[in-house]
Amino acid sequence: MNLFFDLTWTVFPFILAIAAVLGLTILFSMFIKNRYVLGAAVGLIVLSGIIIVNQAPYTSFSAEFSNHINQNSTIDKIEISAYTTAGDHDDEGISITVFEEDTIERILSDLDQMTLKETRHYEHPLEYSITFFITNEIGDRQYQTKTTTYYMNETYFDQYEITSDSNHLQTIEYLFNKIR
């Protein structure tokens, strides 16, 4: 039964796309009588759709992180853990806490250089966890502090594959090398 649902989940977007193209062709055929013009119009729309869908899973750290921060937010501190056994979150080796604003800005700047592509299966060993402690102003003299944690290594950032050539671990590795 699971195979049926997995197969249906995998094939359904293609069936939906084919149905949409057929529906569009029927709709356009009511207004466009020339077959070549009709084919060109539908082909142009299909090509545009493919380009949009192909680019949809790409994002950046800023776009991902903007879900957790706003204009009135401040990052109080960042806790970073390096795992001695990559991917085993129960086996933390070294943890550091960063309070300095300039170091926090350097870490954010390093992470901002990443271009991310969403992956469906990410069974890769992650070397670092980074937890942001964010204080948001939610009203007049009312504040809310929350944490956001990401896991990463050289090629992956949480459920995203890093597609850009960036040195996003530069400051983090510098901090760990300084205390070792």
N, C-alpha and C positions, 0 to 999 in steps of 0.2 A: 504494500500500500504506500510506503514511503517513496518507493521508486516512482510510482505514478505521480505523486505530488511534486517530487523533485523535477521530473520530466516536464510536468505541466508548468511549473514555475519558470523553467528555463525556456520553454517553447512559447509561452503565452505572449511575451512582447512581440515576437515575430508574427504570430497570428494576428495580433492587434494592429500591427503596422500594415500587414497585407490587407486587412479589412478596411483600414483607413485609406489606403491607396485606391482600392476598388471603389469605395464610397465617393472619394474625390473625383475619380474618373467619371463615374456616373453623373455626379453633380455638374461637373464641367461640360460633359457631353450635351447637356441641355442647352448650354449657351454657346459653345464652340462647335461648329459643324465640320471644320477642317481637321482631319485626323492628325496631320503633322503638327499643327498648332496645338491641338489637344495633348498630344504626346510630349511636346516640348514644355508645355505649361505644367503638366503633371510631373515630368522628369525634373524640372527646375525645383518644384516644391519638395519632391523626394530627396533630391541632392541637398537642398537647404536643411531638411530635417536630419539627414545623416550627419551633416557637419555640426549641427546644434547638439545632437545626441552624443557625438564623439567628444565634444568639448565639455559636456555637462559634468563629468566626474572630476574635472580639474578644479582646484581651489588653491588658496594660499594660506599661510599661517594666519595672516591678518584677518582674512575672512572667517576662518574657523574660530579664532580667538575673539572676534568681535561679538560673538554670541554671549560672551561672559563678561564683557566690559563695555562701559559707556563713557561719555564725556566727563562725568563727575567721578569716575572710578580711580582708585589708586591701588597700586600693587604694593602691599606692605612688605612682603618678603617672598622669596622663592626657596623652596626646599628641593634639593636635587639628590637623588640616590643613585649610586652606581652599583650594579649587581655583579657579584663575583662569579656567579654561574649565570651566564646570559639567559634571560627569559624566566628565571626562577625567582618570582617576586617574594618568596619566603626567605630567600637567602641574600639579604642585603649586605653589601660589603661596607661601603663608606657612604655617609650622608653629610651634606653640607647645607647650611642655611645662608642665604644671601640677603643682607639688609641694605647694602649700599645702593643708592639710586643709580649711580653711573654704571655699576656692574649689572644691575637689573636692565638698564637701557641697552648695554652691550649684548646681553643674552637675547633680549627682544629683537635687536637689530640683526643678530645672527639668524634667528628663527624666521624673521621677515624675508630673508633671501630665498626661502624654500618655495618651490612650486610643487604642489601635492596632487596626486591622482588617487582617487578612492579605489580600494581593492576589496574584493569580496572575501577572499581567503587570505588571511595574514597569520600564518604559522611560522613566524620568524623569531629568533631570539632577540629580545630587546635589552639593551645594555643600561639604559638610564630611565629613571622616572623623574619628571619635573612637576612640582606642585606649586601653583600660583595661589597666594593668599590675597584675595581681591576685596577691597572695601568699596561698596557702592552706596551713594547717597540716595535714599529712597523717599525722603521728605525733608521737611524743615528740622534740622538737627537729628535726623533719624538715619542711621547707617546700618548696613547689612554686610557682614563679612562672610565670604564663601570661598571654597577652594575648588580649583580645577586641576586635575592631574592628567598628564600625557605621558606615554611611554614611547621611547625612541631608540634608534641606533643610527648607523651611518646611512642606511637606505630606507628606513621606514620611520614614520611618525604616526603613532596610534594606528588607525585603520587605513592610513594613506601611505602610498609609495612616494618617495621623494624623487621627482623627475628632473630637478635642476642640479646643476653643478654648483653647490653652495657648501661652504664650510660652516654648517649650522652648529656644530659641536665645538667650535674653536674656543669660545670663552669657557664653556663647561669643562672641556678637557684641560684647559689652562688652570682652572680652579682646582681640579683634582690633582693635577701634577704638582701644584704648589704645596698641597698638604701631604703628599706621599713621601 
